[in-house]
């Protein structure tokens, strides 16, 4: 595991080496994720594409420096603002972003602002562009599981400051102002190809999220809807999802 320092914050990084002549695949994790919680997906992507895969843990997650609590409702906008500097620190000239959940939202903001020079395409896994009541209810249930169940124990092996990671995410999403959170204004400026992937019964977001992205972006869109209710389709269906990503990246990069 290596690290980079951006805006005075040290972030953990892991690379899976691949073809230096091609674009890299940059992974942005979910709201409770980190480098390690991508599990075997980065290696599967490297094997399927032959390309370098890079993942980092955002502030407050994994082994990266903590982020002070409370996190603002606009915390994903803050992380998107840092992304161009992170790309520079990683030395990425050409790349695809593969974002999961919060990571997908961060990618949408940064790409919609036109801040990601060298971006060739987006893969958005279970993305969010607006808040939905049933998704907010799922986050409140996660809070109950963290307080009274075994969720904290399961997460603490992955995060240096597990309470920062969990409550930063949870309390921002359950803040009353989050009901007005919306990223649809960023979509028209997304001109790169996009691959959307989601389970049809995702507890954190309905397929209306994919519909809004497909209707709002300016570039071409591919869409993969999978059976089940898993919020991490790449972990529930790794073979299907990795194959689809590899075909998407291969087509766009060529």
Secondary structure, 3 states (H helix, E strand, C coil): CEEEEECCEEEEEEEECCECCCCEEEEECCCCCCCHHHCCHHHHHHHHHCECEEEECCCCCCCCCCCCCCCCCCHHHHHHHHHHHHHHHHCCCCEEEEEECHHHHHHHHHHHCCCCCCEEEEEEECCCCECCHHHHHHHHHHHHHHHHCCHHHHHHCCCCCHHHHHHHHHHHHCCHHHHHCECHHHHCCCCCEEEEEEECCCCCCCCHHHHHHHHHCCCCEEEEEECCCCCCHHHHCHHHHHHHHHHHHHHHHC
